[in-house]
Amino acid sequence: MENLIALLVAAPLLGAAVLLCGGRRLDRAGHWIGTVLAAASFVVGAVLFTDMLGKGAEDRTLRQHLYSWIPVEGFQADVAFQLDQLSMTFVLLITGVGTLIHIYSIGYMEHDERRRRFFGYLNLFLAAMLILVIADNYLLLYVGWEGVGLASYLLIGFWQHKPSAATAAKKAFLVNRVGDIGLSIAIMLMFTTFGTFAFGPVFEATGDTSEGKLTAIGLMLLLAACGKSAQVPLQSWLGDAMEGPTPVSALIHAATMVTAGVYLIVRSGAVFNGAPDAQLVVVVVGAVTLLFGAIVGCAKDDIKKALAGSTMSQIGYMILAAGLGPIGYVFAIMHLVTHGFFKAGLFLGAGSVMHGMNDEVDMRRYGGLRKFMPVTFVTFGLGYLAIIGFPGLSGFFSKDMIIEAAFAKGGTEGWILGSVTLLGAAITAFYMTRVMLMTFFGEKRWQPDAEGHEPHPHESPKSMTIPMIVLAFGSVFAGGFFSLGDRFLHWLEPVTGHDHGHAPVSAATVTAATMVVLVIGVAIAWAMYGRRPVPAVAPRGSLLTRAARRDLLQDDFNHVVLVRGGEHLTRSLVYVDHTLVDGVVNGTAASMGGLSGRLRKLQNGYARSYAVSMFGGAAVLIAATLLMRAV
């Protein structure tokens, strides 16, 4: 079975190569080629998963060594894959949800002239993400990491004829390069500290390594995770990434890019377990981001940007759980998987709404769409119930476990983190109910577009609704299936470990508190958007609302601190260059020029001048001789 691991990557990589290099002759069949090869990768993953289930928990790790990448003395880099319970979880999520998004894209991108290229980029995205999660060393993981960055740039900016899309792609690419610096530094530190960057030797050596070195490595890994998973302070690219086609948003937010940071932290658990200070920073970043994203989601009228804020918040939950160490590793991944179902369903539902509304994204121009788009309404509604933690649905199980794990941290820190997660749950219930009410309930508010075309809402074709229905099933049943008999916990524990912690409150109390804040969030949203008409133009709102509409001023902060700061630094360097460096160079040149000009006067070509010089020199010599004799 080990020999099949490479096929996971080979199938979508082949699809990317064929579709991007095959030319226009493949335009008619390109979308089918991309979809079939994505599905083939999922089938290979399912076969490997079935084989893994037939083995004992300690014998489920498979390795495949392809070749030595850089074999030199003292430096060995291999192209080798490792498949264990953690990487298998990601393989099934990436290929399963990715295949559904491919199927959805067949209908969504039907009229796009560059559909073949789009599917080639989707295949490239899957291949890069698969390399990232099945690599057996950090250097190969870095290859997948950069591949994901490249594919996201190509997909976010796919409609590059729109200046906003081109700008968003560049922004995502540049912000992620900041995080990538962290990963590259972490890999260098690993090699200088451990002499290797292979997972096994690195993790085994962490017990004999100083806490300071592990903290430095952990913080650099966190910086990388902040970039890919859009966590504070590298979160500014995520909202703008909605400029890409909606299937791209679903792929980035549910199955691939933003999950990479969570995977990196959990995979590097041995490093963080030995660096409590780094773990604390991880927890703080997750806690801040889950509130940051939730608040931003409350103020967005663009349906995709509201869901983008939601993604930022939900990934914050996962990062917080990962920062709790063995108490939260399993629950971070469990929420990641359930989130993959309901967030992909929500984004595809948003795309379905846009499909029926002439690509309108402003929820203030929706209203009453449940009558015209019943399948979209039901599937989107189930995703909504799952993400807010409605009892019995997937989010109820996975998010509750993170809240319990936060309290289980113990002490004052546990109470603070538990309260933050509960507050985040209340805000989630509010902004998602707001999205639901503004889109599917109330009176119709749509208007003719700029060209005078009146929207005619209608249900999407089956190629779009079938993936939404499948994802809705996952939104409903996945969490309960994973929780039954602690099935998911037992699955991941051999890789991640687990610690129950010391919860100051019972699980029943946490569940009751979660239900209370859920009801409060829904009730406030109903009072504001369900009981009264939604105005066509957003009211000015409070200072916090206006700040949230501007993404809590994250771009303004970046502009002031980084852009203007960079401009001032550049001007200062130019001033130093002109005054100090150029001054020294030009001053030296002027001095030498003046000296040479004076010396040049001694060689003027006139015999009388030379005679005077000779006479003067002789006089000096005679005077000096006489003086010496007199002495």
C-alpha positions, 0 to 999 in steps of 0.5 A, a space after each residue: 500500500 505504501 506505493 500508492 501514496 504518491 498517486 495521491 499527488 500524481 493524479 491532480 498534478 497530472 491534471 494540472 500539467 495536462 490542462 495547463 499545457 494541453 492548449 485549447 484542444 482540451 477546452 471542451 473536456 478540460 473540466 471533466 479531466 480535472 474533476 475525474 483526476 481529483 476524484 481519482 485522488 479521493 479514491 486512492 485516499 479511500 483505499 489507503 484509509 480502508 487499509 489503515 483501518 485494518 491495522 492496529 493504532 500503532 501500525 498505521 503509519 505508512 512511508 514512501 521514499 521516492 528519491 533523494 532530493 539533495 544528497 550531500 555530506 551533512 545535508 540529506 533532503 528526501 522526497 518522501 511521504 508519510 501517511 498517518 492518522 493526521 495526514 489521512 484526515 487531511 487527505 480525505 478532507 482535501 480530496 473529498 471536498 475538493 472533488 465536490 467543489 470541482 463538480 460544482 465548478 462545472 456548472 458555476 464556470 460553464 460560460 467562462 472562456 478560460 474554464 479549462 485553465 481554471 480547472 488546471 489551477 484547481 488541480 494544482 491547488 489540490 496537488 500542492 496541498 496534498 504534498 504539504 500534508 503528506 510530506 515526511 519532512 519540513 523541507 518538502 512540506 515547504 514545497 507544498 506550502 509555496 505551491 499552495 501560495 502560488 495556486 491561491 495567487 492564480 485562483 484569487 486573481 483568475 479574473 485578472 481583468 478586474 483590477 480588484 481581483 488582481 490587487 487581491 491576488 497580489 495582496 494575498 501573495 505578499 502577505 503570505 510571503 511574510 509568513 513564509 519567511 517564518 517557516 523558512 527561518 524555522 526550518 533553518 533553526 531546525 537544521 542548525 539545532 537538530 541536524 535534520 528537518 525530518 519529522 521523526 528525528 526532530 520530534 525525538 530530539 525536542 526532549 533534549 533541546 533547550 526551551 529557548 530554541 524550541 520557543 524560537 522555532 515555535 514562534 516562527 512556525 506560528 508566524 507561518 501559520 498566521 499567514 496561511 490561516 489568516 490569523 492576526 496580524 496577517 489576516 488582511 488578505 482573506 476578505 479581499 480573496 473573495 474577489 476570486 470565483 466562489 468555488 475558489 473561496 470554498 476551496 480556500 476556506 474549507 479544505 485547503 489553504 486556511 487549514 494549512 496553519 492548523 495542520 502545521 501547529 498540530 503536526 509540530 506538537 512536540 515542538 510546542 509541547 516543549 515551548 510553553 511560551 510559544 503555546 501561550 502566544 498561539 492561544 492568544 493569537 487564536 483568541 484574538 482572531 476568533 473575536 476579530 473575525 466574528 466582529 468583522 462578519 457582523 458588519 459585512 453586507 457582502 455575503 462572501 465577505 461575511 462568510 470570510 469573517 466567519 472563516 477567520 473566526 472559526 480558524 481562530 477557534 482551531 488555533 486556540 485549541 491547538 495552542 492548548 497542546 494535548 488538551 486541544 489538538 484532537 478537537 482543533 482537527 475535529 472542528 477543522 473537518 466539520 468546518 470543512 463540510 459546513 463552510 464549503 456548503 455555505 460558500 457554495 450556497 452563496 455562489 448559488 445565490 449569486 448565480 440566481 441573482 446576476 452575481 449580486 453579492 449585497 445581501 441588502 438586495 436579496 430577501 425572500 429567496 427561500 421561495 425561489 431557491 428551495 434547495 439552496 435555502 435548505 442546504 445553506 440553512 443546514 450549514 447555518 445551523 451547524 456553524 452556530 452549534 445547533 444541538 445535534 449538528 456537526 458544529 455543536 459537537 466540535 465547537 463545544 469540545 473546544 469550549 470545554 478544552 478552553 475551560 479545561 486549561 484550568 486556573 484564571 487562564 482557563 476561565 478567560 479562554 472559556 469566556 472568550 470562546 463563549 462570547 465568540 459563539 454568541 457573536 457567531 450566532 448573531 452574524 450567521 442569523 443576520 446572513 440567513 435573514 437578510 438573504 432568505 427571509 423578508 420581502 424581496 429587495 432586489 433591483 435592476 443592475 447597472 445595465 438595467 437587467 432585473 434579477 430573476 432568482 432561480 435554482 441552480 443546476 444539479 451540478 451545483 446543487 448535488 455537491 451542496 446536498 452532499 456537504 449538507 449531510 456532512 454538516 448534519 451528521 459528521 460531528 455526531 459520527 465523530 463523537 460517538 464513542 469518542 471515535 475521532 479522539 481514538 483515531 488521532 490520539 496515537 499521533 497527537 496525544 491527548 490530555 483531559 485537563 482539569 475542567 472547573 465546570 462540567 461538560 453539561 454546564 458548558 453545553 448549557 452555557 453555549 445554548 444560552 449564548 446561542 439563543 441570545 445571539 439569534 434573538 438579537 439578530 432576529 430583533 434587528 433583521 427579522 422583525 423590521 424591514 432591512 434598509 436598502 442602504 446601511 445606516 451609519 452605525 456606531 463607531 465599532 460598526 463603521 470600524 468593522 465595515 473597514 475590517 477593524 481598520 486592519 488595512 488602515 493600520 497596515 498602511 500607516 505602519 507598513 506602507 507609510 513607515 516603509 516610505 519614511 524609512 525609504 526617505 530616510 535611507 535616501 537622505 542618508 545616501 545623498 548626504 552621508 554616502 554621496 557626501 563622502 564620495 563626492 567630497 573625496 572626488 572634489 578634494 582630489 579634483 582640487 588637489 590635482 588642479 593645483 598640481 596641474 599649475 606646476 606643469 603649465 609648459 612655460 620655460 620661464 616658470 620652470 626656470 623660476 622653479 629651478 632658481 627657487 629650488 636651488 636657492 632653498 638648497 643653498 640656504 639649507 646647506 649654509 644653515 647646516 654648516 653654521 650649526 
